[in-house]
Amino acid sequence: MPKLIENKEKKFTLFLNKDRCGGCRACIAICPTGILELSDELNYRIAYVPKIKEGKAKYCTGCRRCEYCCPDWCIYVLEEEEIQAERAKT
């Protein structure tokens, strides 16, 4: 799964499943730090997917607002413990 942000200090990773994205821009609108923007990359649904603004990744707090508002369930935050638990399963 493509990582948008990996914050080792705060121990979370922001993932984006680009092929699920419908291009609704809800994640961009709801982000309290304003770090997301629309990229010029199209997915197979012919939707432009979000990306992190240049140099703004460090401002992500891992608040999960983007995750909670996404109707396509394509953007989500996993904390380090969750990632390690997933790796242990496989």
PDB file with one MODEL, atoms N, CA, C and O in Angstrom:
MODEL        1
ATOM      1  N   MET A   1       0.846  -1.177   0.000  1.00  0.00           N
ATOM      2  CA  MET A   1       0.000   0.000   0.000  1.00  0.00           C
ATOM      3  C   MET A   1       0.895   1.246   0.000  1.00  0.00           C
ATOM      4  O   MET A   1       1.823   1.337   0.804  1.00  0.00           O
ATOM      5  N   PRO A   2       0.633   2.179  -0.870  1.00  0.00           N
ATOM      6  CA  PRO A   2       1.476   3.390  -0.920  1.00  0.00           C
ATOM      7  C   PRO A   2       1.353   4.244   0.342  1.00  0.00           C
ATOM      8  O   PRO A   2       0.255   4.539   0.814  1.00  0.00           O
ATOM      9  N   LYS A   3       2.499   4.625   0.865  1.00  0.00           N
ATOM     10  CA  LYS A   3       2.547   5.489   2.043  1.00  0.00           C
ATOM     11  C   LYS A   3       2.586   6.941   1.574  1.00  0.00           C
ATOM     12  O   LYS A   3       3.362   7.302   0.690  1.00  0.00           O
ATOM     13  N   LEU A   4       1.743   7.758   2.177  1.00  0.00           N
ATOM     14  CA  LEU A   4       1.827   9.194   1.932  1.00  0.00           C
ATOM     15  C   LEU A   4       2.787   9.824   2.924  1.00  0.00           C
ATOM     16  O   LEU A   4       3.599  10.677   2.565  1.00  0.00           O
ATOM     17  N   ILE A   5       2.684   9.395   4.178  1.00  0.00           N
ATOM     18  CA  ILE A   5       3.523   9.932   5.249  1.00  0.00           C
ATOM     19  C   ILE A   5       3.903   8.795   6.183  1.00  0.00           C
ATOM     20  O   ILE A   5       3.072   7.952   6.522  1.00  0.00           O
ATOM     21  N   GLU A   6       5.155   8.778   6.590  1.00  0.00           N
ATOM     22  CA  GLU A   6       5.591   7.878   7.651  1.00  0.00           C
ATOM     23  C   GLU A   6       6.265   8.743   8.707  1.00  0.00           C
ATOM     24  O   GLU A   6       7.359   9.266   8.493  1.00  0.00           O
ATOM     25  N   ASN A   7       5.603   8.884   9.840  1.00  0.00           N
ATOM     26  CA  ASN A   7       6.111   9.738  10.911  1.00  0.00           C
ATOM     27  C   ASN A   7       6.652   8.852  12.024  1.00  0.00           C
ATOM     28  O   ASN A   7       5.891   8.327  12.836  1.00  0.00           O
ATOM     29  N   LYS A   8       7.958   8.691  12.055  1.00  0.00           N
ATOM     30  CA  LYS A   8       8.595   7.825  13.052  1.00  0.00           C
ATOM     31  C   LYS A   8       8.534   8.420  14.452  1.00  0.00           C
ATOM     32  O   LYS A   8       8.462   7.689  15.440  1.00  0.00           O
ATOM     33  N   GLU A   9       8.563   9.743  14.537  1.00  0.00           N
ATOM     34  CA  GLU A   9       8.521  10.412  15.840  1.00  0.00           C
ATOM     35  C   GLU A   9       7.170  10.209  16.532  1.00  0.00           C
ATOM     36  O   GLU A   9       7.112   9.884  17.718  1.00  0.00           O
ATOM     37  N   LYS A  10       6.092  10.405  15.779  1.00  0.00           N
ATOM     38  CA  LYS A  10       4.743  10.257  16.345  1.00  0.00           C
ATOM     39  C   LYS A  10       4.205   8.837  16.180  1.00  0.00           C
ATOM     40  O   LYS A  10       3.117   8.519  16.660  1.00  0.00           O
ATOM     41  N   LYS A  11       4.967   7.993  15.505  1.00  0.00           N
ATOM     42  CA  LYS A  11       4.680   6.560  15.348  1.00  0.00           C
ATOM     43  C   LYS A  11       3.363   6.267  14.640  1.00  0.00           C
ATOM     44  O   LYS A  11       2.537   5.505  15.142  1.00  0.00           O
ATOM     45  N   PHE A  12       3.172   6.876  13.468  1.00  0.00           N
ATOM     46  CA  PHE A  12       2.030   6.544  12.629  1.00  0.00           C
ATOM     47  C   PHE A  12       2.425   6.669  11.157  1.00  0.00           C
ATOM     48  O   PHE A  12       3.413   7.316  10.811  1.00  0.00           O
ATOM     49  N   THR A  13       1.627   6.035  10.306  1.00  0.00           N
ATOM     50  CA  THR A  13       1.832   6.103   8.865  1.00  0.00           C
ATOM     51  C   THR A  13       0.487   6.391   8.215  1.00  0.00           C
ATOM     52  O   THR A  13      -0.527   5.799   8.585  1.00  0.00           O
ATOM     53  N   LEU A  14       0.479   7.295   7.252  1.00  0.00           N
ATOM     54  CA  LEU A  14      -0.714   7.635   6.476  1.00  0.00           C
ATOM     55  C   LEU A  14      -0.618   6.920   5.138  1.00  0.00           C
ATOM     56  O   LEU A  14       0.335   7.127   4.386  1.00  0.00           O
ATOM     57  N   PHE A  15      -1.596   6.084   4.841  1.00  0.00           N
ATOM     58  CA  PHE A  15      -1.620   5.297   3.617  1.00  0.00           C
ATOM     59  C   PHE A  15      -2.716   5.802   2.687  1.00  0.00           C
ATOM     60  O   PHE A  15      -3.704   6.387   3.130  1.00  0.00           O
ATOM     61  N   LEU A  16      -2.523   5.565   1.390  1.00  0.00           N
ATOM     62  CA  LEU A  16      -3.543   5.894   0.387  1.00  0.00           C
ATOM     63  C   LEU A  16      -3.635   4.760  -0.616  1.00  0.00           C
ATOM     64  O   LEU A  16      -2.657   4.441  -1.293  1.00  0.00           O
ATOM     65  N   ASN A  17      -4.806   4.153  -0.712  1.00  0.00           N
ATOM     66  CA  ASN A  17      -5.066   3.159  -1.750  1.00  0.00           C
ATOM     67  C   ASN A  17      -5.581   3.936  -2.959  1.00  0.00           C
ATOM     68  O   ASN A  17      -6.773   4.224  -3.060  1.00  0.00           O
ATOM     69  N   LYS A  18      -4.686   4.266  -3.862  1.00  0.00           N
ATOM     70  CA  LYS A  18      -5.004   5.150  -4.982  1.00  0.00           C
ATOM     71  C   LYS A  18      -6.123   4.621  -5.868  1.00  0.00           C
ATOM     72  O   LYS A  18      -6.923   5.403  -6.382  1.00  0.00           O
ATOM     73  N   ASP A  19      -6.192   3.310  -6.053  1.00  0.00           N
ATOM     74  CA  ASP A  19      -7.200   2.749  -6.939  1.00  0.00           C
ATOM     75  C   ASP A  19      -8.614   2.816  -6.375  1.00  0.00           C
ATOM     76  O   ASP A  19      -9.578   2.730  -7.135  1.00  0.00           O
ATOM     77  N   ARG A  20      -8.760   2.965  -5.081  1.00  0.00           N
ATOM     78  CA  ARG A  20     -10.093   3.083  -4.470  1.00  0.00           C
ATOM     79  C   ARG A  20     -10.611   4.511  -4.485  1.00  0.00           C
ATOM     80  O   ARG A  20     -11.816   4.733  -4.363  1.00  0.00           O
ATOM     81  N   CYS A  21      -9.723   5.477  -4.633  1.00  0.00           N
ATOM     82  CA  CYS A  21     -10.094   6.892  -4.536  1.00  0.00           C
ATOM     83  C   CYS A  21     -11.053   7.298  -5.660  1.00  0.00           C
ATOM     84  O   CYS A  21     -10.820   7.012  -6.834  1.00  0.00           O
ATOM     85  N   GLY A  22     -12.125   7.967  -5.269  1.00  0.00           N
ATOM     86  CA  GLY A  22     -13.097   8.462  -6.237  1.00  0.00           C
ATOM     87  C   GLY A  22     -12.905   9.929  -6.578  1.00  0.00           C
ATOM     88  O   GLY A  22     -13.645  10.482  -7.391  1.00  0.00           O
ATOM     89  N   GLY A  23     -11.918  10.558  -5.964  1.00  0.00           N
ATOM     90  CA  GLY A  23     -11.619  11.954  -6.271  1.00  0.00           C
ATOM     91  C   GLY A  23     -12.600  12.952  -5.688  1.00  0.00           C
ATOM     92  O   GLY A  23     -12.786  14.029  -6.254  1.00  0.00           O
ATOM     93  N   CYS A  24     -13.227  12.623  -4.579  1.00  0.00           N
ATOM     94  CA  CYS A  24     -14.258  13.499  -4.005  1.00  0.00           C
ATOM     95  C   CYS A  24     -13.675  14.734  -3.305  1.00  0.00           C
ATOM     96  O   CYS A  24     -14.379  15.726  -3.112  1.00  0.00           O
ATOM     97  N   ARG A  25     -12.416  14.678  -2.932  1.00  0.00           N
ATOM     98  CA  ARG A  25     -11.698  15.785  -2.280  1.00  0.00           C
ATOM     99  C   ARG A  25     -12.123  16.044  -0.835  1.00  0.00           C
ATOM    100  O   ARG A  25     -11.758  17.073  -0.266  1.00  0.00           O
ATOM    101  N   ALA A  26     -12.871  15.148  -0.242  1.00  0.00           N
ATOM    102  CA  ALA A  26     -13.304  15.337   1.149  1.00  0.00           C
ATOM    103  C   ALA A  26     -12.104  15.386   2.085  1.00  0.00           C
ATOM    104  O   ALA A  26     -12.083  16.184   3.022  1.00  0.00           O
ATOM    105  N   CYS A  27     -11.112  14.546   1.844  1.00  0.00           N
ATOM    106  CA  CYS A  27      -9.924  14.526   2.707  1.00  0.00           C
ATOM    107  C   CYS A  27      -9.170  15.855   2.641  1.00  0.00           C
ATOM    108  O   CYS A  27      -8.627  16.322   3.643  1.00  0.00           O
ATOM    109  N   ILE A  28      -9.146  16.444   1.471  1.00  0.00           N
ATOM    110  CA  ILE A  28      -8.465  17.735   1.282  1.00  0.00           C
ATOM    111  C   ILE A  28      -9.209  18.824   2.048  1.00  0.00           C
ATOM    112  O   ILE A  28      -8.597  19.666   2.705  1.00  0.00           O
ATOM    113  N   ALA A  29     -10.526  18.794   1.955  1.00  0.00           N
ATOM    114  CA  ALA A  29     -11.345  19.826   2.597  1.00  0.00           C
ATOM    115  C   ALA A  29     -11.316  19.730   4.118  1.00  0.00           C
ATOM    116  O   ALA A  29     -11.366  20.752   4.803  1.00  0.00           O
ATOM    117  N   ILE A  30     -11.236  18.528   4.644  1.00  0.00           N
ATOM    118  CA  ILE A  30     -11.358  18.363   6.097  1.00  0.00           C
ATOM    119  C   ILE A  30     -10.026  18.417   6.840  1.00  0.00           C
ATOM    120  O   ILE A  30     -10.024  18.563   8.063  1.00  0.00           O
ATOM    121  N   CYS A  31      -8.908  18.305   6.153  1.00  0.00           N
ATOM    122  CA  CYS A  31      -7.599  18.287   6.811  1.00  0.00           C
ATOM    123  C   CYS A  31      -7.365  19.586   7.582  1.00  0.00           C
ATOM    124  O   CYS A  31      -7.323  20.659   6.981  1.00  0.00           O
ATOM    125  N   PRO A  32      -7.213  19.498   8.916  1.00  0.00           N
ATOM    126  CA  PRO A  32      -7.056  20.718   9.712  1.00  0.00           C
ATOM    127  C   PRO A  32      -5.722  21.431   9.485  1.00  0.00           C
ATOM    128  O   PRO A  32      -5.601  22.626   9.756  1.00  0.00           O
ATOM    129  N   THR A  33      -4.726  20.704   8.990  1.00  0.00           N
ATOM    130  CA  THR A  33      -3.419  21.328   8.746  1.00  0.00           C
ATOM    131  C   THR A  33      -3.230  21.739   7.293  1.00  0.00           C
ATOM    132  O   THR A  33      -2.246  22.401   6.964  1.00  0.00           O
ATOM    133  N   GLY A  34      -4.152  21.359   6.421  1.00  0.00           N
ATOM    134  CA  GLY A  34      -4.094  21.768   5.022  1.00  0.00           C
ATOM    135  C   GLY A  34      -2.924  21.195   4.244  1.00  0.00           C
ATOM    136  O   GLY A  34      -2.399  21.849   3.343  1.00  0.00           O
ATOM    137  N   ILE A  35      -2.509  19.982   4.582  1.00  0.00           N
ATOM    138  CA  ILE A  35      -1.333  19.413   3.916  1.00  0.00           C
ATOM    139  C   ILE A  35      -1.665  18.633   2.644  1.00  0.00           C
ATOM    140  O   ILE A  35      -0.762  18.284   1.884  1.00  0.00           O
ATOM    141  N   LEU A  36      -2.928  18.360   2.408  1.00  0.00           N
ATOM    142  CA  LEU A  36      -3.317  17.580   1.229  1.00  0.00           C
ATOM    143  C   LEU A  36      -3.731  18.493   0.082  1.00  0.00           C
ATOM    144  O   LEU A  36      -4.304  19.564   0.284  1.00  0.00           O
ATOM    145  N   GLU A  37      -3.424  18.037  -1.124  1.00  0.00           N
ATOM    146  CA  GLU A  37      -3.865  18.713  -2.333  1.00  0.00           C
ATOM    147  C   GLU A  37      -4.110  17.667  -3.401  1.00  0.00           C
ATOM    148  O   GLU A  37      -3.683  16.521  -3.261  1.00  0.00           O
ATOM    149  N   LEU A  38      -4.793  18.051  -4.464  1.00  0.00           N
ATOM    150  CA  LEU A  38      -5.059  17.141  -5.560  1.00  0.00           C
ATOM    151  C   LEU A  38      -3.820  17.014  -6.430  1.00  0.00           C
ATOM    152  O   LEU A  38      -3.198  18.016  -6.783  1.00  0.00           O
ATOM    153  N   SER A  39      -3.469  15.806  -6.769  1.00  0.00           N
ATOM    154  CA  SER A  39      -2.328  15.588  -7.656  1.00  0.00           C
ATOM    155  C   SER A  39      -2.830  15.604  -9.100  1.00  0.00           C
ATOM    156  O   SER A  39      -4.030  15.717  -9.351  1.00  0.00           O
ATOM    157  N   ASP A  40      -1.908  15.491 -10.029  1.00  0.00           N
ATOM    158  CA  ASP A  40      -2.302  15.395 -11.435  1.00  0.00           C
ATOM    159  C   ASP A  40      -2.240  13.946 -11.905  1.00  0.00           C
ATOM    160  O   ASP A  40      -2.190  13.669 -13.103  1.00  0.00           O
ATOM    161  N   GLU A  41      -2.243  13.021 -10.938  1.00  0.00           N
ATOM    162  CA  GLU A  41      -2.221  11.589 -11.226  1.00  0.00           C
ATOM    163  C   GLU A  41      -3.640  11.036 -11.256  1.00  0.00           C
ATOM    164  O   GLU A  41      -4.403  11.206 -10.305  1.00  0.00           O
ATOM    165  N   LEU A  42      -3.982  10.378 -12.345  1.00  0.00           N
ATOM    166  CA  LEU A  42      -5.288   9.736 -12.474  1.00  0.00           C
ATOM    167  C   LEU A  42      -5.182   8.267 -12.098  1.00  0.00           C
ATOM    168  O   LEU A  42      -4.188   7.613 -12.412  1.00  0.00           O
ATOM    169  N   ASN A  43      -6.201   7.749 -11.426  1.00  0.00           N
ATOM    170  CA  ASN A  43      -6.250   6.319 -11.133  1.00  0.00           C
ATOM    171  C   ASN A  43      -7.147   5.621 -12.161  1.00  0.00           C
ATOM    172  O   ASN A  43      -7.600   6.251 -13.117  1.00  0.00           O
ATOM    173  N   TYR A  44      -7.400   4.345 -11.969  1.00  0.00           N
ATOM    174  CA  TYR A  44      -8.203   3.609 -12.940  1.00  0.00           C
ATOM    175  C   TYR A  44      -9.675   4.031 -12.932  1.00  0.00           C
ATOM    176  O   TYR A  44     -10.410   3.719 -13.869  1.00  0.00           O
ATOM    177  N   ARG A  45     -10.106   4.732 -11.894  1.00  0.00           N
ATOM    178  CA  ARG A  45     -11.478   5.257 -11.839  1.00  0.00           C
ATOM    179  C   ARG A  45     -11.576   6.623 -12.519  1.00  0.00           C
ATOM    180  O   ARG A  45     -12.622   7.272 -12.481  1.00  0.00           O
ATOM    181  N   ILE A  46     -10.497   7.042 -13.127  1.00  0.00           N
ATOM    182  CA  ILE A  46     -10.374   8.340 -13.791  1.00  0.00           C
ATOM    183  C   ILE A  46     -10.660   9.466 -12.804  1.00  0.00           C
ATOM    184  O   ILE A  46     -11.417  10.394 -13.085  1.00  0.00           O
ATOM    185  N   ALA A  47     -10.036   9.353 -11.654  1.00  0.00           N
ATOM    186  CA  ALA A  47     -10.155  10.351 -10.595  1.00  0.00           C
ATOM    187  C   ALA A  47      -8.754  10.817 -10.222  1.00  0.00           C
ATOM    188  O   ALA A  47      -7.813  10.024 -10.187  1.00  0.00           O
ATOM    189  N   TYR A  48      -8.628  12.095  -9.947  1.00  0.00           N
ATOM    190  CA  TYR A  48      -7.366  12.622  -9.456  1.00  0.00           C
ATOM    191  C   TYR A  48      -7.253  12.306  -7.974  1.00  0.00           C
ATOM    192  O   TYR A  48      -8.183  12.553  -7.206  1.00  0.00           O
ATOM    193  N   VAL A  49      -6.121  11.763  -7.581  1.00  0.00           N
ATOM    194  CA  VAL A  49      -5.927  11.334  -6.199  1.00  0.00           C
ATOM    195  C   VAL A  49      -5.208  12.414  -5.395  1.00  0.00           C
ATOM    196  O   VAL A  49      -4.495  13.240  -5.965  1.00  0.00           O
ATOM    197  N   PRO A  50      -5.393  12.413  -4.063  1.00  0.00           N
ATOM    198  CA  PRO A  50      -4.705  13.417  -3.236  1.00  0.00           C
ATOM    199  C   PRO A  50      -3.224  13.102  -3.094  1.00  0.00           C
ATOM    200  O   PRO A  50      -2.782  11.969  -3.283  1.00  0.00           O
ATOM    201  N   LYS A  51      -2.481  14.132  -2.759  1.00  0.00           N
ATOM    202  CA  LYS A  51      -1.059  13.979  -2.445  1.00  0.00           C
ATOM    203  C   LYS A  51      -0.726  14.970  -1.338  1.00  0.00           C
ATOM    204  O   LYS A  51      -1.526  15.845  -1.009  1.00  0.00           O
ATOM    205  N   ILE A  52       0.448  14.822  -0.780  1.00  0.00           N
ATOM    206  CA  ILE A  52       0.926  15.721   0.267  1.00  0.00           C
ATOM    207  C   ILE A  52       1.599  16.917  -0.400  1.00  0.00           C
ATOM    208  O   ILE A  52       2.402  16.753  -1.319  1.00  0.00           O
ATOM    209  N   LYS A  53       1.272  18.108   0.062  1.00  0.00           N
ATOM    210  CA  LYS A  53       1.916  19.307  -0.465  1.00  0.00           C
ATOM    211  C   LYS A  53       3.413  19.244  -0.179  1.00  0.00           C
ATOM    212  O   LYS A  53       3.843  18.716   0.847  1.00  0.00           O
ATOM    213  N   GLU A  54       4.181  19.780  -1.086  1.00  0.00           N
ATOM    214  CA  GLU A  54       5.638  19.793  -0.967  1.00  0.00           C
ATOM    215  C   GLU A  54       6.076  20.397   0.370  1.00  0.00           C
ATOM    216  O   GLU A  54       5.718  21.527   0.701  1.00  0.00           O
ATOM    217  N   GLY A  55       6.857  19.624   1.130  1.00  0.00           N
ATOM    218  CA  GLY A  55       7.410  20.103   2.390  1.00  0.00           C
ATOM    219  C   GLY A  55       6.436  20.190   3.551  1.00  0.00           C
ATOM    220  O   GLY A  55       6.778  20.755   4.590  1.00  0.00           O
ATOM    221  N   LYS A  56       5.238  19.651   3.408  1.00  0.00           N
ATOM    222  CA  LYS A  56       4.224  19.781   4.462  1.00  0.00           C
ATOM    223  C   LYS A  56       3.980  18.492   5.254  1.00  0.00           C
ATOM    224  O   LYS A  56       3.193  18.499   6.201  1.00  0.00           O
ATOM    225  N   ALA A  57       4.628  17.405   4.893  1.00  0.00           N
ATOM    226  CA  ALA A  57       4.383  16.115   5.551  1.00  0.00           C
ATOM    227  C   ALA A  57       4.596  16.184   7.057  1.00  0.00           C
ATOM    228  O   ALA A  57       3.891  15.517   7.814  1.00  0.00           O
ATOM    229  N   LYS A  58       5.555  16.980   7.496  1.00  0.00           N
ATOM    230  CA  LYS A  58       5.859  17.058   8.932  1.00  0.00           C
ATOM    231  C   LYS A  58       4.716  17.657   9.750  1.00  0.00           C
ATOM    232  O   LYS A  58       4.711  17.536  10.975  1.00  0.00           O
ATOM    233  N   TYR A  59       3.760  18.294   9.103  1.00  0.00           N
ATOM    234  CA  TYR A  59       2.649  18.927   9.818  1.00  0.00           C
ATOM    235  C   TYR A  59       1.464  17.992  10.053  1.00  0.00           C
ATOM    236  O   TYR A  59       0.526  18.354  10.764  1.00  0.00           O
ATOM    237  N   CYS A  60       1.492  16.802   9.471  1.00  0.00           N
ATOM    238  CA  CYS A  60       0.416  15.839   9.696  1.00  0.00           C
ATOM    239  C   CYS A  60       0.443  15.388  11.147  1.00  0.00           C
ATOM    240  O   CYS A  60       1.490  15.004  11.667  1.00  0.00           O
ATOM    241  N   THR A  61      -0.708  15.437  11.793  1.00  0.00           N
ATOM    242  CA  THR A  61      -0.804  15.056  13.207  1.00  0.00           C
ATOM    243  C   THR A  61      -1.339  13.638  13.392  1.00  0.00           C
ATOM    244  O   THR A  61      -1.343  13.121  14.509  1.00  0.00           O
ATOM    245  N   GLY A  62      -1.785  13.012  12.320  1.00  0.00           N
ATOM    246  CA  GLY A  62      -2.366  11.678  12.430  1.00  0.00           C
ATOM    247  C   GLY A  62      -3.739  11.697  13.062  1.00  0.00           C
ATOM    248  O   GLY A  62      -4.135  10.726  13.708  1.00  0.00           O
ATOM    249  N   CYS A  63      -4.474  12.783  12.890  1.00  0.00           N
ATOM    250  CA  CYS A  63      -5.774  12.964  13.555  1.00  0.00           C
ATOM    251  C   CYS A  63      -6.873  12.044  13.016  1.00  0.00           C
ATOM    252  O   CYS A  63      -7.894  11.854  13.677  1.00  0.00           O
ATOM    253  N   ARG A  64      -6.676  11.479  11.841  1.00  0.00           N
ATOM    254  CA  ARG A  64      -7.608  10.540  11.196  1.00  0.00           C
ATOM    255  C   ARG A  64      -8.858  11.190  10.612  1.00  0.00           C
ATOM    256  O   ARG A  64      -9.767  10.474  10.191  1.00  0.00           O
ATOM    257  N   ARG A  65      -8.936  12.500  10.573  1.00  0.00           N
ATOM    258  CA  ARG A  65     -10.127  13.138   9.987  1.00  0.00           C
ATOM    259  C   ARG A  65     -10.288  12.745   8.525  1.00  0.00           C
ATOM    260  O   ARG A  65     -11.406  12.517   8.063  1.00  0.00           O
ATOM    261  N   CYS A  66      -9.185  12.666   7.798  1.00  0.00           N
ATOM    262  CA  CYS A  66      -9.250  12.259   6.393  1.00  0.00           C
ATOM    263  C   CYS A  66      -9.802  10.837   6.282  1.00  0.00           C
ATOM    264  O   CYS A  66     -10.610  10.535   5.404  1.00  0.00           O
ATOM    265  N   GLU A  67      -9.353   9.984   7.180  1.00  0.00           N
ATOM    266  CA  GLU A  67      -9.804   8.592   7.199  1.00  0.00           C
ATOM    267  C   GLU A  67     -11.306   8.501   7.485  1.00  0.00           C
ATOM    268  O   GLU A  67     -12.029   7.774   6.804  1.00  0.00           O
ATOM    269  N   TYR A  68     -11.761   9.232   8.483  1.00  0.00           N
ATOM    270  CA  TYR A  68     -13.161   9.150   8.895  1.00  0.00           C
ATOM    271  C   TYR A  68     -14.133   9.721   7.862  1.00  0.00           C
ATOM    272  O   TYR A  68     -15.280   9.280   7.784  1.00  0.00           O
ATOM    273  N   CYS A  69     -13.688  10.694   7.073  1.00  0.00           N
ATOM    274  CA  CYS A  69     -14.612  11.317   6.122  1.00  0.00           C
ATOM    275  C   CYS A  69     -14.593  10.660   4.743  1.00  0.00           C
ATOM    276  O   CYS A  69     -15.462  10.949   3.920  1.00  0.00           O
ATOM    277  N   CYS A  70     -13.639   9.797   4.474  1.00  0.00           N
ATOM    278  CA  CYS A  70     -13.499   9.213   3.132  1.00  0.00           C
ATOM    279  C   CYS A  70     -14.620   8.223   2.824  1.00  0.00           C
ATOM    280  O   CYS A  70     -14.736   7.200   3.499  1.00  0.00           O
ATOM    281  N   PRO A  71     -15.447   8.509   1.815  1.00  0.00           N
ATOM    282  CA  PRO A  71     -16.541   7.595   1.479  1.00  0.00           C
ATOM    283  C   PRO A  71     -16.051   6.326   0.775  1.00  0.00           C
ATOM    284  O   PRO A  71     -16.778   5.335   0.710  1.00  0.00           O
ATOM    285  N   ASP A  72     -14.832   6.353   0.251  1.00  0.00           N
ATOM    286  CA  ASP A  72     -14.283   5.206  -0.477  1.00  0.00           C
ATOM    287  C   ASP A  72     -13.337   4.359   0.367  1.00  0.00           C
ATOM    288  O   ASP A  72     -12.836   3.335  -0.100  1.00  0.00           O
ATOM    289  N   TRP A  73     -13.091   4.774   1.593  1.00  0.00           N
ATOM    290  CA  TRP A  73     -12.198   4.076   2.522  1.00  0.00           C
ATOM    291  C   TRP A  73     -10.826   3.846   1.892  1.00  0.00           C
ATOM    292  O   TRP A  73     -10.269   2.751   1.974  1.00  0.00           O
ATOM    293  N   CYS A  74     -10.296   4.879   1.271  1.00  0.00           N
ATOM    294  CA  CYS A  74      -9.017   4.710   0.581  1.00  0.00           C
ATOM    295  C   CYS A  74      -7.852   5.358   1.310  1.00  0.00           C
ATOM    296  O   CYS A  74      -6.702   5.062   0.987  1.00  0.00           O
ATOM    297  N   ILE A  75      -8.100   6.220   2.268  1.00  0.00           N
ATOM    298  CA  ILE A  75      -7.024   6.883   3.001  1.00  0.00           C
ATOM    299  C   ILE A  75      -7.178   6.533   4.472  1.00  0.00           C
ATOM    300  O   ILE A  75      -8.268   6.630   5.036  1.00  0.00           O
ATOM    301  N   TYR A  76      -6.075   6.125   5.085  1.00  0.00           N
ATOM    302  CA  TYR A  76      -6.179   5.735   6.481  1.00  0.00           C
ATOM    303  C   TYR A  76      -4.839   5.842   7.191  1.00  0.00           C
ATOM    304  O   TYR A  76      -3.773   5.833   6.574  1.00  0.00           O
ATOM    305  N   VAL A  77      -4.933   5.943   8.494  1.00  0.00           N
ATOM    306  CA  VAL A  77      -3.770   6.073   9.373  1.00  0.00           C
ATOM    307  C   VAL A  77      -3.626   4.782  10.168  1.00  0.00           C
ATOM    308  O   VAL A  77      -4.601   4.265  10.714  1.00  0.00           O
ATOM    309  N   LEU A  78      -2.419   4.275  10.226  1.00  0.00           N
ATOM    310  CA  LEU A  78      -2.123   3.141  11.091  1.00  0.00           C
ATOM    311  C   LEU A  78      -1.027   3.553  12.054  1.00  0.00           C
ATOM    312  O   LEU A  78      -0.031   4.163  11.667  1.00  0.00           O
ATOM    313  N   GLU A  79      -1.228   3.211  13.307  1.00  0.00           N
ATOM    314  CA  GLU A  79      -0.201   3.479  14.308  1.00  0.00           C
ATOM    315  C   GLU A  79       0.806   2.341  14.287  1.00  0.00           C
ATOM    316  O   GLU A  79       0.497   1.245  13.819  1.00  0.00           O
ATOM    317  N   GLU A  80       1.986   2.587  14.781  1.00  0.00           N
ATOM    318  CA  GLU A  80       3.090   1.625  14.726  1.00  0.00           C
ATOM    319  C   GLU A  80       2.686   0.259  15.277  1.00  0.00           C
ATOM    320  O   GLU A  80       3.062  -0.770  14.715  1.00  0.00           O
ATOM    321  N   GLU A  81       1.923   0.240  16.372  1.00  0.00           N
ATOM    322  CA  GLU A  81       1.487  -1.029  16.960  1.00  0.00           C
ATOM    323  C   GLU A  81       0.599  -1.812  15.990  1.00  0.00           C
ATOM    324  O   GLU A  81       0.707  -3.036  15.902  1.00  0.00           O
ATOM    325  N   GLU A  82      -0.269  -1.118  15.268  1.00  0.00           N
ATOM    326  CA  GLU A  82      -1.151  -1.769  14.305  1.00  0.00           C
ATOM    327  C   GLU A  82      -0.356  -2.347  13.142  1.00  0.00           C
ATOM    328  O   GLU A  82      -0.663  -3.436  12.657  1.00  0.00           O
ATOM    329  N   ILE A  83       0.649  -1.632  12.702  1.00  0.00           N
ATOM    330  CA  ILE A  83       1.488  -2.099  11.596  1.00  0.00           C
ATOM    331  C   ILE A  83       2.254  -3.346  12.014  1.00  0.00           C
ATOM    332  O   ILE A  83       2.336  -4.309  11.252  1.00  0.00           O
ATOM    333  N   GLN A  84       2.814  -3.334  13.218  1.00  0.00           N
ATOM    334  CA  GLN A  84       3.552  -4.489  13.711  1.00  0.00           C
ATOM    335  C   GLN A  84       2.641  -5.700  13.894  1.00  0.00           C
ATOM    336  O   GLN A  84       3.056  -6.831  13.638  1.00  0.00           O
ATOM    337  N   ALA A  85       1.407  -5.471  14.334  1.00  0.00           N
ATOM    338  CA  ALA A  85       0.452  -6.574  14.501  1.00  0.00           C
ATOM    339  C   ALA A  85       0.106  -7.192  13.153  1.00  0.00           C
ATOM    340  O   ALA A  85      -0.025  -8.412  13.049  1.00  0.00           O
ATOM    341  N   GLU A  86      -0.044  -6.363  12.116  1.00  0.00           N
ATOM    342  CA  GLU A  86      -0.337  -6.860  10.776  1.00  0.00           C
ATOM    343  C   GLU A  86       0.832  -7.672  10.236  1.00  0.00           C
ATOM    344  O   GLU A  86       0.628  -8.707   9.602  1.00  0.00           O
ATOM    345  N   ARG A  87       2.035  -7.218  10.481  1.00  0.00           N
ATOM    346  CA  ARG A  87       3.231  -7.951  10.015  1.00  0.00           C
ATOM    347  C   ARG A  87       3.353  -9.292  10.723  1.00  0.00           C
ATOM    348  O   ARG A  87       3.798 -10.268  10.120  1.00  0.00           O
ATOM    349  N   ALA A  88       2.969  -9.355  11.977  1.00  0.00           N
ATOM    350  CA  ALA A  88       3.063 -10.589  12.743  1.00  0.00           C
ATOM    351  C   ALA A  88       2.090 -11.640  12.229  1.00  0.00           C
ATOM    352  O   ALA A  88       2.354 -12.836  12.347  1.00  0.00           O
ATOM    353  N   LYS A  89       0.965 -11.207  11.657  1.00  0.00           N
ATOM    354  CA  LYS A  89      -0.040 -12.129  11.131  1.00  0.00           C
ATOM    355  C   LYS A  89       0.464 -12.870   9.904  1.00  0.00           C
ATOM    356  O   LYS A  89       0.086 -14.017   9.663  1.00  0.00           O
ATOM    357  N   THR A  90       1.320 -12.210   9.127  1.00  0.00           N
ATOM    358  CA  THR A  90       1.768 -12.830   7.867  1.00  0.00           C
ATOM    359  C   THR A  90       3.056 -13.579   8.008  1.00  0.00           C
ATOM    360  O   THR A  90       3.549 -14.149   7.035  1.00  0.00           O
TER     361      THR A  90
ENDMDL
END
